[in-house]
C-alpha cells in the first residue's frame, strides 16, 4: 500500500490557518522553554527542528507556489532552497545545514555512542538546542523581511 503524502496547509487557502499556526508556534515556544528549563534537551532540539522545517516549508511555498506541497525532511528543504540561490537566505541556510548535522547526531546517535559518558554527551545537547533556537530566530527574521518586501510589491 502506497503511503499518502501529508501536505502542508496554506493560510492563503484557509484564513483560519494563520491564527492556528501562530497559536501552535506559541505552544511550541512554551514547550521549548519548559524543556530547556527542565534539561529535556533532546525534546528542545526536536521542537526547534520542527519549527525550522515549518518555516522553510513556508518559504518554499512562497517561492514556488505551484511546487510540491508535501512535507519534506530538513535536508531536502535546505537542498531545494539552495538550488534557488536566494542571496538573502544563503547565510542562514548554511548555518541551519551545519546545525542539522548536530541535530541528527543528537537524535540518531545519542544512545549509540561508544562514549560511556552518556550524561555528559546529553548535557552538551543544551548548546545544540540553543544554536537551533538562534538559527530559527535568524530564519524567521529573514522570512518576515522577505514577506514584508513581497507584500509591498503586490
C-alpha positions in Angstrom: 0.0 0.0 0.0 1.4 3.4 -1.0 2.0 5.9 1.7 -0.1 9.0 1.2 1.7 12.3 1.2 1.0 14.7 4.1 0.5 18.2 2.6 1.3 21.5 4.2 -1.8 23.5 5.0 -1.7 27.0 3.4 -3.0 30.1 5.1 -3.8 31.5 1.6 -6.4 28.8 1.1 -7.9 28.9 4.6 -7.9 32.1 6.7 -8.0 30.1 9.9 -4.6 28.6 9.3 -2.6 31.7 10.1 -4.0 32.2 13.6 -3.8 28.4 14.2 -0.2 28.4 13.2 0.5 31.4 15.4 -1.0 29.5 18.4 1.0 26.4 17.5 4.2 28.4 17.4 3.4 29.9 20.8 2.7 26.4 22.3 6.0 25.2 20.7 8.0 28.1 22.2 6.4 27.4 25.6 7.3 23.7 25.3 10.8 24.6 24.2 11.3 26.9 27.2 9.9 24.2 29.6 12.2 21.6 28.0 15.3 23.8 28.4 14.3 24.7 32.0 13.9 21.0 32.9 17.0 19.9 31.0 15.0 17.9 28.4 17.4 19.0 25.7 16.6 16.3 23.2 13.0 17.4 23.2 14.1 21.0 22.8 16.2 20.1 19.8 13.2 18.2 18.2 10.9 21.1 18.8 13.3 23.7 17.2 13.9 21.3 14.3 10.2 21.1 13.6 9.8 24.9 13.8 12.7 25.4 11.3 11.2 22.8 8.9 7.8 24.6 9.1 9.4 28.0 8.4 11.4 26.6 5.5 8.3 24.9 4.0 6.5 28.3 4.2 9.4 29.9 2.4 9.3 27.3 -0.3 5.6 27.7 -0.8 6.1 31.4 -1.3 9.0 31.0 -3.7 7.4 28.1 -5.6 3.6 28.3 -5.2 3.0 25.5 -7.7 5.7 23.3 -6.3 5.4 20.1 -4.2 3.4 20.8 -1.0 4.3 17.5 0.7 6.2 17.8 4.0 9.9 17.1 3.5 12.8 16.5 5.8 15.1 19.3 6.8 18.0 18.3 4.5 15.7 18.1 1.4 14.2 21.6 2.3 17.7 23.1 2.5 18.7 21.5 -0.8 15.7 22.8 -2.6 16.2 26.3 -1.3 19.9 26.3 -2.0 19.1 25.4 -5.7 17.0 28.6 -5.8 20.1 30.6 -4.6 18.3 33.4 -2.8 21.2 35.5 -1.6 19.4 36.9 1.5 18.9 33.4 2.8 22.3 31.8 1.9 23.9 32.5 5.3 21.1 31.3 7.5 20.6 28.2 5.3 24.3 27.4 5.7 24.0 27.8 9.5 20.9 25.6 9.6 22.6 23.0 7.4 25.5 22.9 9.8 23.1 22.7 12.8 21.2 19.9 11.1 24.1 17.6 11.4 24.3 18.2 15.1 20.6 17.7 15.4 20.9 14.4 13.5 23.6 13.2 15.8 21.6 14.2 18.8 18.5 12.3 17.6 20.0 9.3 15.9 23.3 8.7 17.6 22.8 9.6 21.3 22.2 6.0 22.5 24.7 4.5 20.0 27.7 6.4 21.3 30.7 4.3 22.3 31.5 7.0 24.8 30.4 5.7 28.2 29.7 9.3 29.4 26.1 9.4 28.2 25.1 12.1 30.7 28.0 14.3 29.7 27.0 14.0 26.0 23.3 14.5 26.7 24.2 17.7 28.6 26.0 19.0 25.6 22.7 19.0 23.7 21.8 22.2 25.5 24.2 24.0 23.2 22.7 22.3 20.1 19.2 23.4 21.2 20.3 26.9 21.8 22.1 27.1 18.4 18.9 25.7 16.8 16.9 28.4 18.5 19.2 31.1 17.3 19.0 29.7 13.8 15.2 29.7 13.9 15.2 33.3 15.0 17.5 34.3 12.2 15.5 32.4 9.7 12.2 33.8 11.0 13.6 37.4 10.8 14.8 36.8 7.2 11.4 35.2 6.3 9.4 38.1 7.7 11.6 40.7 6.0 11.1 38.8 2.7 7.3 38.7 3.2 7.2 42.4 4.0 9.1 43.2 0.8 7.0 40.9 -1.2 3.7 42.3 0.1 4.9 45.9 -0.7 5.5 44.7 -4.3 2.0 43.2 -4.6 
